[in-house]
Amino acid sequence: MKWIGFLLLGFFTLIFLVLICPIFVRIDASNGTLSVHVHIIGISFKVFPMKEKTPEEKEEAEARKAAKAEQKEKEKAAKAAKEQAAAEKAQAEGKPIPKKKTFVQTLTFNKVCDLLALAKEAIVKVLRGFSIPTFRLYANLNGGDAANTAILYGGACSFMGAVMPHLERVCRIKKTDVQLYPAFEGETVFDLTVTIRTVPIRLVAVALILLVHYLKINKKHKAV
């Protein structure tokens, strides 16, 4: 039995290390291409684009998907039959048939306001769980002719000038390198590299806090 305890200890230790170690996600985008790499505990791997599957792997994936859909339909039919049996039993005993309210039917004006406030809090807390060590954007902008190119370039500069300060404050961007150029000849070309950093345990803590707040809102309005 000792080896089972050691296995469990090693498993939970590994999970704890994953939760406390920072995760870096690097997004590289340019004209027509996009790649996403994840770096954690000294290991880097590509998550997008995924490796092209062989015909056998595609066929196996389709079979698993079909089996999962069939199982879901069976569970749905079993649940409907169980609810029907409970309704018939209640009717035979002369009891009112219980009707389960949908989420929309439970909404009231005050509850919607509380949920909107919770959504705002969730967005702020989740964003605070991330930081962006580097944000780099190089772009040569071409609008088709000289006039349109000048308009496009001016609009892009105004947009980035207005948006970047807010992004740097909300998303905690540490290093920004944005360079825009008017391309009076050629086509529009851009190169974007963004590195996102987070610690999973922070996101888990945020999720638990938001779940507690959501349950409190439900309890409050159910009592009312």
Sequence and secondary structure as in RCSB ss.txt:
>XXXX:A:sequence
MKWIGFLLLGFFTLIFLVLICPIFVRIDASNGTLSVHVHIIGISFKVFPMKEKTPEEKEEAEARKAAKAEQKEKE
KAAKAAKEQAAAEKAQAEGKPIPKKKTFVQTLTFNKVCDLLALAKEAIVKVLRGFSIPTFRLYANLNGGDAANTA
ILYGGACSFMGAVMPHLERVCRIKKTDVQLYPAFEGETVFDLTVTIRTVPIRLVAVALILLVHYLKINKKHKAV
>XXXX:A:secstr
 HHHHHHHHHHHHHHHHHHHS EEEEEEEETTEEEEEEEETTEEEEEES     HHHHHHHHHHHHHHHHHHHHH
HHHHHHHHHHHHHHHHHTT        TGGG  HHHHHHHHHHHHHHHHHHHHTEEEEEEEEEEEE  SSHHHHH
HHHHHHHHHHHHHHHHHHHHTTEEEEEEEEEE SSS  EEEEEEEEEE HHHHHHHHHHHHHHHHHHHHHHHH 
